[in-house]
Each structure stands twice: as structure tokens, then as C-alpha cells.
């Protein structure tokens, strides 16, 4: 290799300004994708809002006549935009993942770039599974518990801002949290973590999962917390197995 050659097994080397410029390009594409998908979300926002009311209607036994309060003049409009934006972010997730992969791919060897065919589909599947778990399992149980807690003392009449924010946070962030196994795999694949480290640090992992569950669930009731923690603990165990695979592949690549 000549003294002026700035390439290696990973391809041409990029300077800091090149990385920043590439990051700007990827963020522009992500922003455009979210904007376009959010516009699409405006069309379906009313139907989505009605669908999001289903667990609340079932918990309060008001199916077909459920409404939410608005305490501020702009609260209904803000909720409408919030639903549209989240729908846009979810719909744009494939583009977000593709742009993320394009950004990191210059730092990968040619043989490692084929993992895009694993990374993007598996990330999408895990994201959808996380949202499905939040909607079909976590949300109905949490909303029923909260709506029927001490009915002789409390009257359930929630506002649109609080209820929709509660549901959307559960769905979106649990979907993001389900990315843990694929992230751990790729981190171990490049030698930054090992399965033994994850096993040895299981106590710290439980604490972190509990904190993450508390952040995801905007309530302090133990039922919602435990329902959120349970799949995250399972995902952590799965991450250990994937880390072992990634670690083995890293050692094999280093031995070549």
C-alpha cells in the first residue's frame, strides 16, 4: 500500500467532515420519509384514533359511545397531530433502517455488508412484534387495571392527551425495545461485547430493564411494569444466545 493510499479492507477511508456530510444526507432522507408518511397519517388519523379507543371502551364498558375529554382548546388538534406523526414514524421505519444501514456500511468489510439482508428484515419483524405485544397484550391489561382501580372512589373519565399519549408511548417504545437482540448481535459481531459479559452482568441488566420499563410505561402500577419487563427479560436471554453467535463469527473473521 502506498503512503498516500487511504483505503483498506473496509474500502476508502472517510474523514470527520465526510462522516458528518453523510450523516446529514441520511437524516434528510429520514426526515423526508417521516414527513411523507405523516401526511398519509393525516388521512387515517381519525380512524386510528377510533381504533386506539377500543381498549378504553372495553375497560369502561362503553363500546360504541366512547369519547375523551379535552381540557384545552388545542388539545384535540394536538392529539390528532401526535397520532399522525407516530403513524408516520412507524410507516417510515423501513426507510429509517435502510438509511441507518447505508450510513454504517462504509465501515464494514465487503463480506459483512451482506448482513443488510438480515438486519433490516429482522429489525422490522422485531419492531412489529413489539408493537403487537404492546397493543394486544400490554395495553388491554394495563388500561383495564387502571380504569377499574377502586371504582367506588375514582371515576374514569380520561383526557385525550393523557390517554393517547399513554397508548402511543407503550406501542412505539416497546417496538423500539424489541430491537435489543439484533443490536446485541451486531455489537458482538464486531467484538465490542461477549455473551459471558451479558451473563455476568445479569443483575445490572435487570435493573436497567426495570428502569426502561418505567420509562416506557407512564404509570407506576406493578401490573404494567411487570407486563413490560417480562418480554424484555426474554429478549435479554435471546440476546445472550445471539451474542454467542456473533462472538463466534467475530473470532472466525479475526483468525482468517
C-alpha positions in Angstrom: 0.0 0.0 0.0 1.4 3.4 -0.9 1.8 6.2 1.7 -1.0 8.2 0.1 -3.4 5.3 -0.2 -6.3 5.9 2.1 -8.2 2.7 1.5 -8.1 -0.7 3.3 -10.2 -3.8 3.6 -13.2 -1.7 4.6 -13.0 0.5 1.5 -12.0 4.2 1.1 -11.5 5.9 4.5 -13.7 8.8 5.3 -12.7 11.9 7.3 -14.8 13.5 10.0 -16.3 16.0 7.6 -17.2 13.2 5.2 -19.0 11.3 8.0 -20.9 14.4 9.0 -21.9 15.1 5.5 -23.1 11.5 5.0 -25.0 11.7 8.3 -26.7 14.9 7.1 -27.8 13.1 3.8 -29.2 10.1 5.7 -31.1 12.4 8.2 -32.6 14.4 5.3 -33.9 11.1 3.7 -35.3 10.0 7.1 -37.0 13.4 7.6 -38.5 13.3 4.1 -39.8 9.7 4.7 -41.3 10.7 8.0 -42.9 13.8 6.5 -44.5 12.0 3.6 -45.7 9.2 5.9 -47.1 11.7 8.4 -49.1 13.4 5.6 -50.5 9.9 4.8 -51.2 9.6 8.6 -53.4 12.7 8.5 -55.8 10.9 6.1 -56.2 8.0 8.5 -55.8 9.8 11.8 -59.5 9.7 12.7 -59.8 6.0 12.0 -56.6 5.3 14.0 -58.0 7.4 17.0 -61.2 5.4 17.0 -59.2 2.2 16.9 -57.0 3.3 19.8 -60.1 3.9 21.9 -61.1 0.2 21.7 -59.2 -0.9 24.9 -60.6 2.1 26.8 -64.2 1.3 25.6 -63.8 -2.3 26.7 -62.4 -1.4 30.1 -65.2 1.1 30.8 -67.9 -0.9 29.1 -68.8 1.9 26.8 -68.3 0.3 23.4 -69.8 2.4 20.6 -70.1 5.6 22.7 -66.6 6.3 24.0 -65.3 9.8 23.9 -62.3 11.5 25.6 -62.2 14.9 27.3 -60.3 17.9 26.0 -59.3 20.4 28.7 -57.5 22.9 26.5 -58.7 24.5 23.2 -55.9 22.9 21.2 -55.8 19.6 22.9 -57.9 17.7 20.3 -55.8 19.1 17.4 -52.5 18.3 19.2 -53.7 14.7 19.8 -54.7 14.4 16.1 -51.2 15.6 15.0 -49.5 13.3 17.5 -51.3 10.3 16.1 -50.4 11.3 12.6 -46.8 11.8 13.4 -46.4 8.5 15.2 -48.2 6.7 12.3 -45.7 8.4 10.0 -42.7 7.3 12.1 -44.0 3.7 12.1 -44.7 3.7 8.4 -41.3 5.2 7.7 -39.4 2.6 9.8 -38.2 0.6 6.8 -36.6 3.7 5.3 -35.1 4.7 8.6 -33.5 1.3 9.0 -32.2 1.3 5.4 -30.7 4.8 5.8 -29.1 3.7 9.1 -27.5 0.7 7.3 -26.3 2.9 4.4 -24.6 5.2 7.0 -22.7 2.4 8.8 -22.0 0.2 5.7 -18.8 2.1 4.7 -17.2 0.9 7.9 -17.9 -2.8 7.1 -15.9 -5.3 5.1 -17.5 -6.3 1.8 -18.4 -9.7 3.2 -20.1 -8.1 6.2 -22.3 -5.8 4.0 -24.4 -8.8 3.1 -25.8 -8.7 6.7 -28.2 -6.0 5.5 -30.4 -8.8 4.3 -30.6 -10.0 8.0 -30.5 -6.6 9.7 -33.4 -4.8 8.0 -36.0 -7.7 7.9 -35.2 -8.9 11.4 -35.4 -5.4 12.8 -38.7 -4.8 11.1 -40.1 -8.1 12.4 -39.0 -7.4 16.0 -40.4 -3.8 15.8 -43.8 -5.2 14.6 -43.7 -7.9 17.3 -43.0 -5.3 19.9 -45.9 -3.1 18.8 -48.2 -6.2 18.6 -47.3 -7.2 22.1 -48.0 -3.7 23.4 -51.3 -3.4 21.6 -52.8 -6.9 22.1 -51.4 -7.9 25.5 -50.0 -4.9 27.4 -52.4 -2.1 26.6 -55.7 -4.0 27.3 -54.4 -5.4 30.6 -52.9 -2.0 31.8 -55.9 0.1 30.7 -58.4 -2.3 32.3 -56.5 -2.3 35.6 -56.1 1.4 35.7 -59.7 2.2 34.5 -61.2 -0.1 37.1 -58.9 0.7 40.1 -61.1 1.5 43.1 -64.2 2.3 41.1 -66.0 3.2 44.3 -63.6 6.1 44.8 -62.4 7.1 41.3 -64.5 7.9 38.2 -62.8 7.0 34.9 -63.0 10.0 32.5 -59.7 10.4 30.9 -58.5 13.2 28.7 -57.4 12.7 25.1 -53.9 14.0 25.7 -53.2 11.6 28.6 -54.8 8.5 27.2 -53.5 8.7 23.7 -50.0 9.6 24.9 -50.1 6.6 27.2 -51.1 4.2 24.5 -48.7 5.6 21.8 -45.8 5.5 24.2 -46.4 1.9 25.0 -46.7 0.9 21.4 -43.8 2.8 19.9 -41.2 2.4 22.6 -41.9 -1.3 23.2 -41.5 -1.8 19.5 -38.1 0.0 19.7 -37.1 -2.0 22.8 -37.7 -5.2 20.8 -34.6 -4.2 18.7 -32.4 -5.3 21.6 -31.4 -8.8 20.3 -30.4 -7.6 16.8 -28.4 -4.7 18.3 -26.6 -7.0 20.7 -25.8 -9.4 17.8 -24.2 -6.8 15.7 -22.3 -5.3 18.7 -20.9 -8.7 19.5 -20.3 -9.3 15.8 -17.7 -6.5 15.8 -16.2 -7.7 19.1 -17.5 -5.0 21.4 -19.3 -7.3 23.8 -19.3 -11.0 24.6 -22.0 -13.4 25.8 -20.0 -14.0 29.0 -20.3 -10.3 29.8 -24.0 -10.3 29.4 -24.3 -13.4 31.6 -22.1 -11.9 34.3 -24.0 -8.6 34.3 -27.5 -10.1 34.5 -28.2 -8.3 37.8 -27.4 -4.9 36.3 -29.4 -5.9 33.2 -32.5 -6.5 35.3 -32.1 -3.1 36.9 -31.7 -1.4 33.5 -34.8 -3.3 32.2 -36.8 -2.1 35.2 -35.8 1.5 34.6 -36.5 1.1 30.9 -40.0 -0.4 31.7 -40.6 2.6 34.0 -39.7 5.0 31.2 -41.9 3.2 28.6 -44.9 2.9 30.9 -46.0 6.3 32.1 -47.5 4.8 35.3 -46.2 3.3 38.5 -48.6 0.4 38.8 -46.8 -3.0 39.2 -49.1 -4.8 36.7 -48.0 -2.6 33.8 -44.4 -2.7 34.9 -44.2 -6.5 35.2 -46.0 -6.9 31.8 -43.4 -4.7 30.2 -40.4 -6.2 31.9 -41.4 -9.8 31.1 -40.8 -9.7 27.3 -37.7 -7.5 27.8 -36.1 -10.2 30.1 -36.9 -12.8 27.5 -35.3 -10.6 24.8 -32.2 -10.3 27.0 -31.9 -14.0 27.2 -32.3 -14.3 23.5 -29.6 -11.6 23.1 -27.2 -13.7 25.0 -27.6 -16.5 22.5 -27.2 -14.2 19.6 -24.2 -12.6 21.2 -22.6 -16.0 21.4 -23.2 -16.5 17.7 -21.9 -13.0 16.9 -18.8 -13.6 19.1 -18.0 -16.8 17.3 -18.3 -15.2 13.9 -16.0 -12.3 15.0 -13.4 -14.8 16.3 -13.5 -16.7 13.0 -13.1 -13.5 11.0 -10.1 -12.4 13.1 -8.5 -15.8 12.6 -8.6 -15.6 8.8 
